[in-house]
């Protein structure tokens, strides 16, 4: 199973969240679970929360659908980035360093990497590894 969770500002959420299920249908990849939540922006470093909504969609991964599923996740990422949204990359195994950089911006990434050097100098945390590939 994988989950893709898009966090989208309130003004763009209806548009993006109408398109995502359509993309899944077109790809013949029906989600097994979908959860829509309301969020408020928060000041925490690297928080995915924006003043808007998130849609989490879970998919079963098989040998036959793996490539299509990763391509679908990339389409979801394009939609959320176009809407100035964010992703919950701590639990998103399809996230790329480029997507995270675009969603969070240079300043936040630099602050997070400074924290990484302080807290994880051995580079043992997967979350830090994804961001570490940015630099």
C-alpha positions, 0 to 999 in steps of 0.5 A: 500500500502507498498513500499520497496526501495532497495539502492544497489551499482552500481556494484551489482545493475543489479544483484539485480534488475533483481532478485527482480521482479522475486521474486515478480512474483514467489510469485504472488505479482506483484508490482503496481509501480516501480521506478529506480533512480541513487544515489550518496553516501552522508555523512548524518547520516543514509542516505540510499544513496549509490553510486549506484541505488535504486529500489522502488516497491509498492505493494497493501496489502490485507488480503490474501497477507499480509504474503506473502508480508512481506516474499517477503520484507524479501527476498528483504532485504536479497538481498540488504544486500548481496550486501552491500546495504541499505534500506529506513527504514524511510518509510519501514514498513517491516524493522526489527531492525536486518536488519537496524543494518546490513545495517548501522552498529554499529557506525552509529546506536550508533551515531543515538541513541545518537541523539535520546536521545538528540532530542526525550527523550520521545520516540515519533518518530516511526523512533526512536522506530525502532532503539531503539529496537536495544538497 
